């Protein structure tokens, strides 16, 4: 180590490396007649000709010891629905294969069913590198099943979001938005997966994203389309008004001309969305309205306030309640023009009056939508 090199603490190194996203595999082998396996995220192709792969495993791993003794291992690249399986093989369970479906490859190693690919390897060498073995193996057989792989990022299992995932999300979102009800509606991921001809994992990822947008709820492991009742709308917009009144009182004397210009620029997006045609116009309007509201709350310079605003789930409520009839009746700027005009004059009473007038109430929503769409 030279004078310009400093030691790196192991926990800092691990934290830094956790920012590197990787795939997840279960590396299998045998100890005599008994199958063994361990979850591994540190795998790398070393060469394509000849085909060589490197697997990093703890020197304390009994699976690593079995691999070295047998001289062979198989890399099972796990599919996106195999997070639970990965957890089992990362544990110290005495029989990790209990109840699992698996086959054998040509080397006699276990090949798991929940995989997108498997690579059967003969060990070339095993190098001890600190706390881990570097096991290099030459591939003698591969089996590719296809599908999306499970990922590992920042110490947790994760999923890739591809263009196909975006298409699934759009389809599930359209289905959810088409259900207008005041009662909770349970969603069946398996049925949706069958109707859309995609994997259950893709549906669950879409539902998880929609949950963060407050379009669905998760209760006891099941997903529901949350009913949007008058009480839900009233409570959300009452809380929004309280936040906005507090923000207005805090910023009216310190708001800058640039802040006002930024608000007007966001109002222009609302104008453009309100006059747009096509299926995406409502979605654009909801996003534009939410952008104005979040920017206004953000003027207070408080991240907790912004998080509180986001937690109200207003975009989800608006997506479920704003219809084309309502869209035609929403004033330019969503009713926020008067708020910005009053802010520009630094006129707090006028700001508060405009905020109260801008608030959408259950009666406003229901009277516009009932029986007209």
N, C-alpha and C positions, 0 to 999 in steps of 0.2 A: 504494500500500500504506500503510495507516494504522499508527499506533503499536501497536495491539493485534494486528496481523496478523504472523505469522512465516512465513518461507519453509518449505516442505515439501520434503524431499529427494525426488528422483524415485524412488529405490528404495523409500522408505517409502510413497510414493503408489501405486506398482505393487503392493506387498505388500498394502496396504489394499484396493485394487480387486480383487485376486485372490480376495477373500472374497465377491465378488458372483458368483453363479452365472449363467451365460448359456447360450444355445444356441450351436451351431457351424454356420457356413455357408461354402460356397465361392462367392465372387463371381466370375463369369465375364464375359468380353467377347471382343473380337477386336482384334488388331493387324493390319490389312489382312485377309488370308485366314487368318491363324494364330490358333488359339484360345489364350486366356490365362486364368489364374485364380489366386486366392489364398485361403487360409483366413482367415476373419474371425470374431471373436467379438463385436466391438463393433458391433451393429446395433440400431436402435431405430425403431419406428413413430412418425412425427411427427404424422400426421394421417390420419383415416379418410375424410374428405370435404373435399378430394380425397384419395385414398390416396397418402401420401408416406412414404418410408422413408429413414433416414439410415444410411450405412455409413461407418465410420471406417477409414482405411487409411494406412499409412506414406507419407510424402512421397517415400521412396526406392523405393516399390513400382513396378515396371514395369507391373504390372496396373493400378494406379491411373492411371498415365500413359496407358495404352491406353484406359481408360474415359473419361477426360477428352477424349481425341482423338476417340473414336467417338461419345461423347454418349449411351451406353447401357450398361447392365449388367444382369445377372440374378443374383439371390440364390438359391442352392441350399441349402435348409435340410437338413442331413445327417441320415440316419437313425442309429439307435443302433449299428448294426454298421459304421459308416463311419469309425472312428477311424484306421485305417491310411490311408484315402483323405485324411482331414484332414491327416495327417502329410505326405503327398506334396505337397499343395498349400501346406503351410507351409514347404516346403523350397525350395532353389534348383535343383532338378532342371531340366535343360535342356528336357525334354519331359514335362511333368506329365500329359499326356493319353495317353501311350503305353500301349497295352493296355487302355484304359478303354472302357466302354460309355457312350455319350452321344448325345443328339439335339440338334436345334436348335430354339429357340423362334422366335416371329414376328419377333424382332429380329435373328435370325442368331446369337444367343449360345448357347454350349454349355449344355445341361441334362443334369445327371448322373443316372444311374439310381438311385444310392444316396441318395435324397432322400425327405423326407416332404412337401416342398412346394417350389415355385419361384415367384419373383416377378420378372417382367420389368419393367424400369424405364427410363424416359428421364431423363437427367440434367437437373435443374433448375438446380443450381449446385454449385460446388466451392469450399469455403472452406479456406484454409490455417490450421491451428490448431496452432502449435508443430511438433511432430514428425509430425503427422498431417494428412491431408486429411479434411474432413467432406464427404462426397458425398451430396447429397440427390437422390433420384429419385422421379418420379411413376410409380406402378404402372400399366402398360397391359395386363397379363395376369397371371393367377395359375393355378397348377396344383397341386392338393392330392391327394397319394397316400395320406396317413394313415400311422399307425404311431407309434412312439416316437422322439423326436429324440435326437441325441447332445448331451451337455452339456459345459460347460467350467467347472472350479472349481479355484481355488488352483493355477493353472498346469498343470493336467492335464485330460485328457479324462475324463469321468465319465458315469454313467448315472442316469436318473431311476428312483426306486422307487415305483411306483404300487400301488393296490389290486390291480390285475391281476398285478403282480409278486409280491405277497404270496400270491396264489392259486397262482401257478406254483411259488413256493418251497415252499408246503405240499405240493403234489402231488409235486414231485421229492423232497422230504424223506421223504414217505410211501413212495415207491418205494425209496429208499435203505435205509430202516429195515426194509423187508420182506425185504431180501436179507441173510440170516444165513449167513455163510460165514467159514471160516478162511483163504480164499484171496482174493487181490485180484481184483476184478471190474471190468472196464473198462466205462465208460459211453459211449454213443454219443449226443452232443448232437443230431445230426440226427434220429435215431430217436425220441428223447424229444420233440423239437419236433413231429414228425409225429403222434405218439400223443396229445399234449396240444393239438394245433392252435394252437401259439404260435410265436413267432419263435425262431430259434436264439440270438439275443442274450439273450432272456428266460431260456432254459435256462442259458446260460453265466453269467448274473448269479446265478441260483439256485445253481449249482454253486460259484461263487466264494464265496458266503455260507456254503454248507455246508462248504467247505474251512476257513474261519475257525472253524467249530464242530467241526472235526476229524472230520467225518462222511465226508469224501472226501479224497483226496490228488491232487496234480497232479504228474505225472512226464513230462518231455519233452513238455509241451503237452497231454497226455491226462489225463483225469480217471478215477480209480479209486475204487471202494468199498474202503476198506482192510479187509483181513481182521483180525478181532479174535481173535487167538490167545491161548492161556494166557500166552505170554511177554509179549504186549502188555499184558494186564491186570495181570500181576504186576509188570512194570517200572513202569507208571504208578502203581500204588498203593504200591509200595515207595518211589518218589520222593515221593509225597504224604505218607507216614508220616515220612520224613526231614525234610521241611519242617515238618510239624506238631510233631514233637518239638522242633525248634529253636525254633519260635515259642512253644510251651508253656514251655520253659525260660526264655525271655526275658520272658514276660509274666505268669507265675503270681504273682509278688510285686507286680505293679503293676496288675493288672486291676481295673477298677472295678465297683461294683455295677451301674452303667448298662450296662457292657459285657456283664455276665452276663444282664441283662434283655433286651438286644438279641439275644443268642444264643438265649435261650428263645423270643423272638418269632419268630425264624427257624425254630426247631424246630417251632413251631405250624404253620407253613406246610408242613413235611414231614408232620406228622400229618394235616393236611387233605388233602394230595395223596395220601397212602397210603390214605386211606379213600374217595377219590373214585371215581366210576364213569365209564365212557365211554372213548372213544378218547384223550381228552386227558389222562387221569389219569397215564399213564406219563411224558409230557412234563412235566407239572407237578411230578411227583416228582423227576425228574432236575434240573429248574431249582431246586427247593427245596433238594435235597441240595447242589448246587453253590453255592447262595447261602450256606449254613451254612459250607461249607469255605472259601470265599473271604473271608467276613467274619472267620472265625477267623484265617486267615493275615494278614489286614489289620490285626489288632490289634497286630502288631509294628511298624506304622508305616513299613513299607518297601515302596515301590512296586516295586522290582526283585523282591522276594519274591512280591508279588501277580502280577506278570507271569510269573514262573517257574511259579507255581501254574496260571495260565491256560494256559500252554504245554503242560501235561501232556495237555490234551484230554480231561479226565475226562467232561464232558457227552457228548461223542461216543461214548466207550467205553460209558458207562452206557446211552445210547439203543440201542446195538447189543446189549447183553447182559442188561439187566433185562427180564424177561418178567413176565406176570401171576403165574406160579407163584412167581417170585423175590419179586415185590412182596408176596405174601401172607406170605412168610417174613422179610421185612426187619423188624427190631424197631422200635418207635416211635422217631421221631427219627433213623432210619437208624443206630442204635447210638451216636449222639453224646450221648444224654442223660447217660450216666455221665461223659463228658468234662466237660460243663458242671457237673454236680454236684460233681466234684472241683475244678474251677476255682473254684467258689463257696467251697469250703473252703480254697482256696489250698494244696492238697495235691498237690505235684508228682509224687511216686511214683504216686499214684492216677490222676492225669491221664495219665501215660505208659502205665500199664497199660491204661487205658480206650482210649487211642488205638490201642494194638497190638491190642486185642480188636475194635475197630471196623473195622479194615482188612479190606476185601473181598479174598479171595484167588481165584486161578483155580479151586481146588477148590470154593470156596463158590459161585462163579458156575456152573460146569459141572454140579455135582451137583444144583443146583436146576433147571437148565434142560434137562438131557439127557433127552430122551424124555418130557417131561411137558407140553409145550405143543404 
